[in-house]
Amino acid sequence: MKEQTLSVPVKMVPQGRLAMWILIAGELMIFGGLIACYLLYRLRFPEWGEQAAHTSTFFGALNTVVLLSSSYTIVKAHEAAIKKDLQKITLWMSVSILGGFFFLINKSIEYTTEISHGFTFSSPHLQESGNTIGSLFWSFYYTMTGLHGVHVLVGMIVMFVIMLQARKGKNLHRVELAGMYWHMVDLIWIFLFPLLYIAK
Amino acid sequence: MENIQNNDNVVVPDMEHDYHGHPKYEKIFISLLILFGVSLVVGFLFSPILAVALIFATAVWKTSLVIKNFMHLRYEPLLIWIAIAAVIFCLFVFFFGIYPDITAVQLEVTPR
């Protein structure tokens, strides 16, 4: 019996990359929908600016630099994977994971400060004073940054697993796929930062 | 663009030849940091509306730099560009579709 083989042209997107683009498209719909809703409410309620004034621009800016830098280091890991330089892959991926760790530490410090000032997901003190619109800002803030934080955590785990494989010389093409996910996490933050920390 | 096909008919990039080209990552990274600096500075220099517009312009610029160079979209075939453009189009439809519901309708948000 003649074995059937799939005819694949040479110029074709690798399946891993194609799957990553589909995943990224789906993630962009989730975050894009949230950001679109936030923008509409922000236009509807300019008083949200008063609430945004309570977020820390310093920590937001610091986290932006951290994510931009870790995007650079993961792309350097990909470059090292092309050269099959296993030591450099491990080095650059470790730095990227550390960047994610640093981001989450900053975020937790920020959350602690905000929660200690009474700005929680439902902000009861704002609701009791009749400022329900103000408390809605914090619901959006925690939803968007919390969901983003979960993506950072997932990205770190994915990078760690792929780094363990790559240091043995296995599945080197996955370094780039992990990088694509990490860049997407960076892209989302590029929009969250001005929305939540600068537009006051 | 060089790909290899393994025994399971899965197309994986040939790491010897690489699937796509590589821009100068250092240059892109420095551009991103400069744009980030600009977005911080304009917040203090201009009127709020102009500042927000400029900040978003730099955010879009930064996004295009990352997606084209770090994610290598510039080396992808047209189909991938169309897929990403379709997502952006859907988001615009969503935004302008619910725009009247949120901005033009009287909202009664009351505490429980």
Interface residues (C-beta under 8 A of the other chain):
Chain A: T5 L6 V8 V10 K11 M12 V13 P14 Q15 G16 R17 L18 W21 I22 A25 L28 M29 G32 G33 A36 C37 L39 L40 Y41 L43 R44 A61 T64 V65 L68 S69 S71 Y72 V75 K76 E79 A81 I82 K84 Q127 E128 G130 T132 I133 L136 L172 H173 E176 G179 M180 H183 M184 D186 L187 I190 F191 F193 P194 I198 A199
Chain B: M1 E2 N3 Q5 N9 V10 V11 V12 P13 M15 D18 Y19 H22 Y25 I28 F29 L32 L33 F36 S39 L40 G43 P48 A51 V52 I55 F56 A59 K62 T63 V66 I67 F70 M71 E76 P77 L79 I80 A83 I84 A86 V87 I88 C90 L91 F94 F95 I98 Y99 I102 T103 L107 V109 T110 P111 R112
